[in-house]
């Protein structure tokens, strides 16, 4: 049976630059709450691309849950790390802190509700989901080619503006720049598609880019992948279809858009092609061949308990197995690796030092009425953690900036 939150061991991984640096503040808030809850956890910051996956592969066998305090890119790294750890007991939990948070939204997390995410992390509600496998890598939400990837690549230089940067890049691409054209070949389910496309996306979930319902019927646990193909079309017509896609996925009326369901697919890029995989952008040269398949029931994810009853989420009803169905191939080590303990201790010490703030002094409030004092205490409990996390994040950023300047 699932363990209670206080009996689990958590590996919390924070990407401090996600959502323009907001994730560091969110991570500090979570650290504070986990400490108060008395759970067993280690807390780490990523330092570079690929670091999250390295940490999971190296240390996740010592834990029951890996918590991602980040956006879709770092979560993708964590998922790839989990898939390399031969343990069916290991689960993923989310604390949404990215730009779009597509994975978390499709799983039922409210990215604005930190208390909901904390309850999910400490709770027992769990879903088992499929994953997209491409060659020897994995994706949780989307694997796509085409203009959306090109737009995302163009938005990187303004990424600190988050979602508006993508709209700006898209409008520039539509009206002021010459976009690339993409010639692809797909072999799937005994069929072949070869043509010029505007966009083509394999979907494990319907929602991506926060607002776009690219394949309305995609489900995360049905053993199938949704494939949406948008053929080559004028820029303005593509912009109109984009608007309909944001309106609950109503772009399927166009004859230039088609929906398919696949289990395996061979993709051949006939021209140089931009690709996006769970929000991260790649560039494939002409002639690149990728083999893609669905991996059914590949990953267990802790979710908000109330999301299990939601009919709006992309899941078919399936009874969750009460026990892990895969044998543990590597015995759990006794205790946590000394290197990890030292790294986590330094991060915690740095955060706790930054969290030192002036305590509320009851003597100052003696002249106030009991009602006013009660309101002050309520505000203290609800808002002080937010303010403390913001201040701590600013102090740590300042400290890291000084270290960077000193090193340069």
Secondary structure, DSSP 8 states (H G I E B T S, - for coil): ----GGGSEEEEEE-TTGGGGHHHHHHHHHHHHHHHHT-EEEEEE--STTHHHHHHHHHGGG-SEEEEES-HHHHHHHHHHHTTS--TT-EEEE---SSS-HHHHHTT--TT-HHHHHHHHHS--EEEEEEEEETTEEESSEEEEEHHHHHHHHHGGGGGGTHHHHHHHHHHHHHTS----EEEEEEETTEEEEEEEEEEEEESSSEETTTEESSTT--SSSS-EEEEEEE---HHHHHHHHHHHHTTS-GGGSTTEEEEEESEEEEEESS-EEEEETTEEEEE-TT-EEEEEEEEEEEEEE--GGGGG-SSSS-------SS--S---S---SS--HHHHHHHHHHHHHHHHHT------GGGGTTS-HHHHHHHHHHHHHHHHHHHHHHHHHHHHHHHHHHHHHH-
